[in-house]
Amino acid sequence: MRTIRTTIKDVANKAGVSPATVSLVLNNRPVPIPQKTKDKVISAACELHYRPNQLAVGLVTKKTNTIGLILPDNSNLFFATYTNKLETAASKMGYNVIFGNTNNSIEKTLEYLQMFADRGVDGIILMQSEFNSKKKTDSCLAAIKELPIPVLLIDRVPTDSASGAVILDHFKGGYLAVKHLLDLGHERIGYITGSSSLNLMVHRLNGCKEALAEKGIPFDPALVFEGDLQLTSGINALPYLLGQNVTAIFAFNDMIAYGIYKELRNYQLNIPDDLSVIGFDDLIFSDVIQPPLTTASQPLEEMADAVIERLVNLIEERPVEPNTTRVFAPVLKVRGSTKRLT
């Protein structure tokens, strides 16, 4: 049965005043209304459980206090975790968040961009503006420019469009991970990456190469297995990399690392005695699995706060450096999945 929504006229009838007076009181307008009248209006609104129609309010104020968040894969724990942090940060700033999941589809991304704008959101956070072809990426960036509201790019951002975005230093994350393994004596290191069309994957791999170069160890492309950042990437890559006689594997996200953990049971091998493993992201399960996973941790709470602060500043037209990229540094959390090579 459909619930009938309480209107401003209902509150006015209950309080014995005009709808205009109710509107003035509930919107806290600076007009001389007797306190007794204000109390009657507020009491009536509470008794009737009155809630203002946000669409109607938005038509008047040109603002809905709503942010649209478009993410590429809500089944990926990283995006689920980041989304939670963003929603919490937005709530602290007085904004609600509505979500759209694209499953990495450029078509769904374009659809959500237009849909959110049509529904009157004040701004949009876009987690993926880079795709597996330049044509798709260009179409996404072109669509963003056509929107009349601010769009903030985060996470999967094209290098030439990173200006104004909030991102991680992926190069440093790759560097820290491989340097740690090298310091433990590992030289035959395998790499399980995401798509090489993503700049963040390229930056992480370049960080790996830098750490190797500092030790005078040549980079071997044969030790790279390109996956899709899912659990199955770790499962599928493991037999290949074991065949390359690696002593350690750097998984380019924790989901891949979880796949390695799962598949290693079929080989009767142990982490870290037979194979050292490092992940990336520091997801919630990485400190729970046995042994706990060494991983490059993204400071998601701080990043989320920065994202919301920047977007709200753009929405509310406060002074902001539009071309300043906020770059956050990852931190390597050393746990039990890596061991010195003897």
N, C-alpha and C positions, 0 to 999 in steps of 0.2 A: 504494500500500500504506500502510495507516494505521500511524503510529509509536506504539508503546506507551509511555506516559508513565511515567517513573520515579517511584515512590511513596516515601513516608517509610519504609515497611516495607522496601523494597529497600535503602535507605541503612542502616537498622538492621541488616539481615542482613549486609551487606558489612562494617560496622564491628564486628559482634559485640556490639551493645548493644541496648537496648530502644527502640522507637519514641518513647517518652516522653523518653528521654535525647536522641535526635536532635532532637526538637522544642525541648527546652530549650537545646541548644547553638546550633542554627541561628537561634533567635529571641533569642539572647544574654540569656537570663534570668539574673537575679542569684542563682544557686544554686551551691553548692560542688561543682563537677565537676572532677576532675583534668585538668590540661592535656594529659596524654597521651591521655585519652579524647576531649577536644575535638579534638585533632589528627586522631585516627582518624576521627571523624565528618566533619570538614571535608574530609579527603582522600577519603573514600568518596563524599561528595556531589559533589565535583569530578569524580571518575572516572566517576561514573554520569550526569553532567550533570543533576543534580537541580534542578528549578525548582519552587518552591512553587505550589500551585494558588491563584491570586489570589481566586477566588470563595470558596474555603474560608477563606482568610485573612480575607477581608472579613466573613464570617459571624461570625468571632470578634472581630475588631478593630472592626467596624462602619465600616470605611474601606477603600477600594480604591485610593486615590491616582490616581483617574481623574477627568478633567473632560470633560463633554460640551460640544461647541461646535456651535451651530446657526447656519448661515450661509444667506443668501437666494439666493446665486447664485455657485457656484464657477467659472463660466466668466468672471466679471468679475475682471480682474487685480487690482483693488483688494482684493477679499475674499480672493483667493488669497494676496496679499502679506501682508495683515493676519493671516490664518490662520497663515502661516509664522512670523511674529513671535510670535504667541501660543503656538504649540507650543514654540518655542525658550525663551520665558520660563517656561512651565510645566515644561519639562524641568529647568531650573536649580533649580526649587523642588521637584523630586522627584515631579512629577505627569506622567501620560500624558494624551493628548488623543484622544478619538474624535469623529468628525465626522458631521454630518447636513446635507445640502443640501436646501433646501425649494423652490427655484425660485419664491420669493416667494409660496408657497401657505400660507394660514393653516391649512388642513387638515393639511399636512405638518408645519407648525410644532407644532401641538397633538400630533400623533402622535409627533414626536421628543421633545418635552418629557416625555410619559408614558413612552415607551420608555426614555429615558436614566435616568429615575428608577427604573423597574422593574429596570433592569440594574445598579443599585447605584452609579452615579457619585456622587461626593462633592459635586459642584456643577455648574452649567450656565452657560455664557456664551451669551447670546442676542443676535445681531447685528441682528435685526429684530423689534421688538415693536410697530411701527406699520405699519398697512396702509392700503389705499386706501379703506377705509370705517370709520366709527367702530364699527360692530357687530363687525367682524373684530378691530379693535384691542382692544375691550373683552373679547372672548372670550379673546384671548391673555393679557391681564393677569389675568383671572379664573382661568385655568388655572394661571398662575404662582403665585398665592396659595394654591392647593390643594396644591402640591408640598411635601414634607417636607424639601427640601434647598434651599440658597441658589441663587438665579438672579440673575446680574449682567447688567444691560442695557447694551449698547454700540451705538454708531453710529446706527441708525434707531430713535430713542427718542421716544415722545410727550412733548411739553413738560411736561404735568402729571404725568408719571411719571419724570422725569429725576432725581429725588432718589435719590442713591446710585449713579447711573450714572457711566460714564467716557465722555466725549464730547469732540467738537471744538467750538471756537468758530466755527461756520459763518458767523455774521454778519461776523466779522472777516475771514474768507477772502474773502467776496464784496466787502467794502469794499476790501481791499488790491488785489484784481485790477482793479477798476474805477478806483480812484484812480491806479493805475499807467498805465492807458490814458489817463485824463484828463490826467495830467501830461505825456504824450507828445503831447497836442493832439487826441486823438480825442474827439468828442462824439456821433457817430452810431455807437453801440455796440449790437451785437446780443447776445442772450442765449439760449442753448440750455440749458434746464433739464430736470430730471427731473420726475416727477409732482408737481403742486402739492399733493397730499394728504400729502406727506412734509414734516414740519416743518423738516428740515434744508435742503430746497430753498427753503422760504419764508424761512428765516433768511439764506441766501446771497443771495437776491434783495433782501431788506431791507437787507443790507449794501451792495449795489449802489446802491440808492436813496439811502442815506445819503451815499455818495461823490458822487453826482450833485447832491444838495441842497447840499452844501458848496460846489460850484462854481456854484450857481444855475442848473443845467440841469434842466429838467423831465423826469420819467420818462415814456417813451412805451411803453405796453403793446403797441403794434403791433410792437415790436422783440423781443418775447419769443416764442420757439418752444418749446412744451412737448414734450419727448421722453421717452425711457425709460432714459437713461443708458447706452445701447448705442452701438456704432460707427455703426449705421444712423441714429441721431438726428442725427449730424453730416452724414451724407450727405443725408438728407431735408430738413434745415433750411437747408442752404447756398443752394439756388436761391431760397428765400423771402427770406432775409435779404439776399442780393445784390440782390434786387428792391427792398429797402427802402433801398438805397444806404448800407449800413453800411461803415465803414472798418476796423472791428475787431469781433471776436466773442469773448465770454467763454463758453467751454464749461464747463458745471457739473461735468464730470469729464474726465479725460484720454482716456477711451475715445471720448467725443464728439469731442474735438479730433482724434483720429486719423482719425475719419470725415471731418472737414473737410479734413485733409491729402489723404486719398484722393480725395475728390470734386473738389477744386480742380484736379486734373490735367485733368479734362474741360473746364475753362474756360480753360485755358492762363494761369492766374493764379499768382502766386508769393507765398509767405509769406517775409518780412513786407512786401515791396515793394508788393504790391497789397492785402494784407489782413493785419492783425495778429491774432494768435490767442493766447488764454490758456486754460490748462486748470486742473484742480483734482485733486489727489491726489499728483502727482509719482511716477507709476508707473515701472517699470524702463526702459521704452523711451523715456521722455520726454527723456532726455539723450542718446539714441542717434539718433533720427530727425533728418532735416535739413530745415530748421534745428531745433536743439534747442528744445523747447517751454518757454516761460515758464509757470509753474504754481504754484498755491498748495499747498505741501507739508504733508502731515500727518505729525507726528512719531510714526510708527507703532511704532517700537521702544520709545520712552518710554511711549507709551500702552499697549502690550502688557504691559510690566513692571508698570504701575500696575493694569491689569485683573487680572493673575494674583495680584499681591500682595494686592489687596483681596479677591478671591474666596477665596484660601487663608486669609486672616485670618477670613473668615466661616465657612469650613469647619471650621477648627481652633478656632473660638470664642475668638479673641483679641479684645482691645478694638479696636473699629472704630467710626468715626462713620457710622452707617447712612444718615443723611440728607444727607451731604455729597457733592455732585456734584463729580467731578474733571473740570475743563474745561481742555483743552490748546489752545494758540494755534498756528494755522498760520503758516508763513513763506513769503513770496513769493520764488520763485527765478526771477530774471530771466535769460532766455537769449535765443536769437536769433530767436524767433518774433514779437517785438514791435518796432516801429520808430516813431520820432518822425514825426508827420504834418507834411509840409512844405507 
